Amino acid sequence: MNAHITTNRTVSTATLARTAVLALALINQILSALGKPLLPIDSTQLEQLISTGFTTVSALVNWWFNNSFTKEAIQADAEFERLKKSVK
């Protein structure tokens, strides 16, 4: 009996991007502890980057989830409106 299972899965681009960012952050942390940061960012710049990142991500997520772009989402909106009318 063959115990190996073969799948055709590939690693997603998002997984690769998250892994690269994590590696960069870890390398920068280690080098920073040694006094040689890879990304020479002071605390003010870091605060601004984090704040801008949170604002950008939250704006994009809220924009995307509050707008129906896919065919399925548009159909779901129509069904929701139909159900709302039938309840009244």
C-alpha positions as MATLAB code, in Angstrom:
seq = 'MNAHITTNRTVSTATLARTAVLALALINQILSALGKPLLPIDSTQLEQLISTGFTTVSALVNWWFNNSFTKEAIQADAEFERLKKSVK';
ca = [
       0.000    0.000    0.000;
       1.321    3.423   -0.940;
       1.058    5.850    1.989;
       2.066    8.903    0.003;
      -0.570   11.328   -1.136;
       0.300   13.519   -4.086;
      -1.465   16.816   -4.662;
      -0.998   19.494   -7.288;
      -1.036   22.361   -4.817;
       1.321   25.267   -5.270;
       2.351   27.878   -2.764;
       0.289   31.040   -3.147;
       1.832   34.407   -3.888;
       0.408   35.757   -0.631;
       2.187   33.021    1.336;
       5.478   33.849   -0.358;
       5.019   37.577    0.297;
       4.208   37.008    3.988;
       7.214   34.707    4.348;
       9.524   37.258    2.716;
       8.262   40.065    4.951;
       8.661   37.870    8.048;
      12.221   36.933    7.017;
      13.103   40.590    6.416;
      11.654   41.582    9.790;
      13.537   38.815   11.615;
      16.826   39.608    9.864;
      16.382   43.311   10.621;
      15.612   42.510   14.280;
      18.741   40.400   14.649;
      20.949   42.947   12.879;
      19.389   45.756   14.937;
      20.235   43.877   18.136;
      23.814   43.685   16.879;
      23.819   47.433   16.150;
      23.661   47.121   12.364;
      20.031   47.468   11.255;
      19.218   46.481    7.688;
      16.391   49.013    7.567;
      17.593   52.194    9.236;
      14.193   53.562   10.285;
      13.837   55.793   13.344;
      10.834   55.550   15.677;
       9.000   58.536   14.129;
       9.227   57.049   10.653;
       8.170   53.662   12.007;
       5.124   55.172   13.729;
       4.108   56.948   10.520;
       4.593   53.799    8.434;
       2.523   51.679   10.816;
      -0.228   54.294   11.008;
      -0.320   54.674    7.227;
      -0.338   50.893    6.811;
      -3.273   50.417    9.190;
      -5.220   53.225    7.530;
      -4.558   51.908    4.027;
      -5.413   48.307    4.868;
      -8.588   49.196    6.759;
      -9.723   51.550    3.980;
      -9.165   48.925    1.276;
     -10.823   46.133    3.253;
     -13.866   48.244    4.070;
     -14.112   49.542    0.515;
     -13.945   46.020   -0.910;
     -16.444   44.436    1.483;
     -18.972   47.251    1.119;
     -19.056   47.085   -2.661;
     -20.272   44.201   -4.776;
     -17.989   43.527   -7.733;
     -18.423   39.838   -8.416;
     -21.418   38.340  -10.186;
     -22.215   36.279   -7.094;
     -22.128   39.323   -4.818;
     -24.451   41.283   -7.091;
     -26.860   38.327   -7.191;
     -26.681   38.069   -3.390;
     -27.502   41.780   -3.065;
     -30.534   41.312   -5.310;
     -31.674   38.291   -3.295;
     -31.211   40.212   -0.056;
     -33.352   43.072   -1.370;
     -35.997   40.576   -2.534;
     -36.088   38.950    0.888;
     -36.334   42.339    2.616;
     -39.347   43.243    0.469;
     -41.081   39.911    1.127;
     -40.787   40.343    4.918;
     -42.600   43.713    4.898;
];
